[in-house]
Amino acid sequence: MATIDIAIIRNGLAGRTTLELCDDYAHLKKCQRPMPWAEQAISDVLFIRDETSWFLWQMDGDLFGRALPHRFFGLV
């Protein structure tokens, strides 16, 4: 069984723009098969980029839930 190295995934995501990360997160939320580990990896990178925006997103989004991150990171 293969294991997922989250550090490698986060490092790969760090090279993407904030808009790309927000779009990726939105796409994951629309998928029929949930991938919470991928959502968490994107969330972790967004947190590192802008802690204040991340906290606002979580407060409005019911903690890792319903709200999409775009407007909290100034992308709307």
Stockholm file with secondary structure:
# STOCKHOLM 1.0

chainA/1-76         MATIDIAIIRNGLAGRTTLELCDDYAHLKKCQRPMPWAEQAISDVLFIRDETSWFLWQMDGDLFGRALPHRFFGLV
#=GR chainA/1-76 SS CCCCCHHHHHHHHTTSCHHHHHHHHHHHHHSSSCCHHHHHHHHHHHHHHCHHHHHHHHHHTTTTTSSCSGGGGTCC
#=GC SS_cons        CCCCCHHHHHHHHTTSCHHHHHHHHHHHHHSSSCCHHHHHHHHHHHHHHCHHHHHHHHHHTTTTTSSCSGGGGTCC
//
